[in-house]
Amino acid sequence: MQRFTSLLRTGLTVAIILGVLAAIYALWFRYQIEPLTRDGKVRADIVPIAPDISGLVTEVRVRDNEAVRHGQVLLVIDPSRYRISLDQANANLASARADLDEAVREDRRNRSLPDVVATESTEQGTARVDKLRAVVAQTQAARNLAALNLDRTLVRAPVDGTVTNVGLLPGTYLTAGQGAMALVNDQSLRVEGYFEETKLPAIHVGDPASVYLMGVASEIHGHVQSIAGGIEDREREGGDAKLANVNPSFTWVRLAQRIPVRIAIDSVPPRVRLVPGQTASVEIHSRAGDVAMRRSLPW
């Protein structure tokens, strides 16, 4: 009986040790070998909203963090002076067309009386017609520009999305190109996972991925859309036509570089909101990558 108890204790001890070793191996394999990273970010394309013309803001038609549609008016620039410019351009165009019509009539009359009107006068009349046609084209272009500027007093959303950082008030003077607010393109929402370069052999375009936002237990499904084509070489400086400036220091312990991997989102659980900048953990499910990685291990 004592011998059996001793064998049982020995077997239990061995089982516990093997279980601990298996758990350590599983954890090591998961966090060191499998394509898993806790360094992920939710990202989206940000469209800076800026007027194409200068002027006073008379209306702001959106609120901060409001969802907008493509073509929706976000703000209005005072159109008064641009209406005046369009009226002036229309008047200039009408005057140029009247001058052209008169020159065309004179040119036709001169051509119909070759025995009365000198050839030189006829040629001058023809040249005047050509010149006035160019003037009409110029005034027409100026009129089109004035109409375009008037239309641009309505600043519209270029894409569907959510406007954010809206602190603009009526009465603010904006210059052309000055940022007024930011528009998050909702269609471009994605997750960027920064994987160690040692894990790249297990990652392939099209592999399914699981994304977990910080503080959210629900799983977001996606797939690998692309892998970054390159990252900055911090050990080397120097531009074109210059000698390379290479960092002379080199340590034996080298940290693996992190390569951005873009994850396209396939489905998001209900009541889970994606906000650009959120922290996420990303796990890639790659059977082919796991097999290749296991074969490369020494055991």
RANOR-V558021 format. One record per residue. RES is the residue in one letter. OMEGA is omega in degrees with one decimal (none if undefined). Layout:
# RANOR-V558021
{{RES	OMEGA} {RES	OMEGA}}
This chain:
# RANOR-V558021
{{M	179.3} {Q	179.5} {R	179.2} {F	178.6} {T	178.4} {S	178.3} {L	179.4} {L	177.9} {R	179.2} {T	179.0} {G	178.5} {L	178.0} {T	178.8} {V	180.0} {A	179.3} {I	179.6} {I	179.0} {L	177.9} {G	177.9} {V	178.6} {L	178.5} {A	178.9} {A	177.8} {I	179.0} {Y	-179.5} {A	178.3} {L	178.7} {W	-178.9} {F	-177.1} {R	-173.7} {Y	-178.8} {Q	-174.6} {I	-177.5} {E	178.3} {P	-179.3} {L	177.2} {T	173.8} {R	-178.9} {D	178.5} {G	-179.9} {K	169.6} {V	-177.3} {R	176.5} {A	176.4} {D	-179.3} {I	179.7} {V	176.0} {P	178.3} {I	-178.9} {A	178.8} {P	177.8} {D	-179.7} {I	179.1} {S	176.4} {G	178.0} {L	175.2} {V	178.7} {T	180.0} {E	168.7} {V	-169.1} {R	178.7} {V	175.6} {R	-180.0} {D	178.2} {N	177.8} {E	175.9} {A	-178.3} {V	178.8} {R	179.0} {H	179.6} {G	179.8} {Q	179.9} {V	-179.5} {L	178.8} {L	-176.4} {V	173.5} {I	-179.6} {D	-174.8} {P	-170.8} {S	-175.5} {R	179.9} {Y	171.8} {R	178.0} {I	178.5} {S	178.7} {L	177.3} {D	178.9} {Q	179.0} {A	176.8} {N	178.9} {A	178.6} {N	179.7} {L	178.7} {A	178.2} {S	179.6} {A	178.3} {R	177.6} {A	177.4} {D	179.5} {L	179.4} {D	178.5} {E	179.7} {A	178.8} {V	178.7} {R	179.0} {E	-179.9} {D	177.7} {R	179.0} {R	179.5} {N	179.6} {R	180.0} {S	179.5} {L	-176.9} {P	-178.6} {D	-177.0} {V	-176.5} {V	-179.5} {A	-179.2} {T	179.8} {E	178.9} {S	178.0} {T	178.9} {E	177.9} {Q	177.8} {G	178.3} {T	178.4} {A	179.2} {R	177.6} {V	-179.7} {D	-179.5} {K	-179.1} {L	174.3} {R	176.1} {A	178.6} {V	177.8} {V	178.8} {A	178.6} {Q	180.0} {T	175.9} {Q	177.5} {A	178.0} {A	178.4} {R	178.2} {N	178.3} {L	178.6} {A	177.7} {A	178.6} {L	178.7} {N	177.6} {L	178.6} {D	-178.7} {R	172.8} {T	172.8} {L	-179.4} {V	-173.1} {R	177.4} {A	-179.3} {P	-179.4} {V	171.3} {D	178.3} {G	-178.7} {T	177.9} {V	-179.0} {T	-177.1} {N	179.3} {V	176.5} {G	-175.7} {L	178.7} {L	174.1} {P	-177.6} {G	177.8} {T	177.6} {Y	178.7} {L	172.6} {T	-179.1} {A	179.6} {G	180.0} {Q	-177.7} {G	-179.8} {A	-179.6} {M	179.2} {A	178.7} {L	178.3} {V	178.7} {N	-175.7} {D	-178.9} {Q	-177.7} {S	179.8} {L	-177.5} {R	176.3} {V	175.5} {E	176.1} {G	-177.9} {Y	-174.9} {F	174.5} {E	-175.7} {E	178.5} {T	-179.0} {K	-178.0} {L	179.0} {P	-179.5} {A	-177.5} {I	179.5} {H	177.2} {V	-179.3} {G	179.1} {D	175.8} {P	-177.0} {A	174.3} {S	-177.9} {V	178.0} {Y	177.1} {L	179.1} {M	-179.9} {G	179.9} {V	-176.8} {A	-176.3} {S	-179.0} {E	174.7} {I	-178.1} {H	177.7} {G	176.4} {H	-179.2} {V	179.7} {Q	-179.7} {S	176.2} {I	-176.0} {A	-179.8} {G	179.3} {G	176.0} {I	-177.4} {E	175.3} {D	-175.9} {R	179.7} {E	-175.1} {R	177.5} {E	179.6} {G	-178.7} {G	179.4} {D	178.2} {A	176.2} {K	176.5} {L	179.8} {A	176.6} {N	-173.6} {V	178.9} {N	-176.1} {P	-177.9} {S	177.4} {F	-179.8} {T	-179.2} {W	178.0} {V	-177.8} {R	177.6} {L	179.1} {A	176.3} {Q	178.1} {R	-175.5} {I	178.2} {P	175.4} {V	-177.7} {R	179.5} {I	174.1} {A	-176.2} {I	178.8} {D	-179.3} {S	179.7} {V	179.3} {P	177.6} {P	177.0} {R	173.4} {V	-177.3} {R	177.6} {L	179.0} {V	178.2} {P	-177.6} {G	178.5} {Q	177.3} {T	-177.1} {A	169.7} {S	-175.3} {V	176.9} {E	179.4} {I	177.8} {H	-176.1} {S	-180.0} {R	-179.7} {A	179.5} {G	179.5} {D	-179.9} {V	179.9} {A	-179.1} {M	178.9} {R	-179.9} {R	-179.0} {S	179.2} {L	-174.4} {P	179.4} {W	none}}
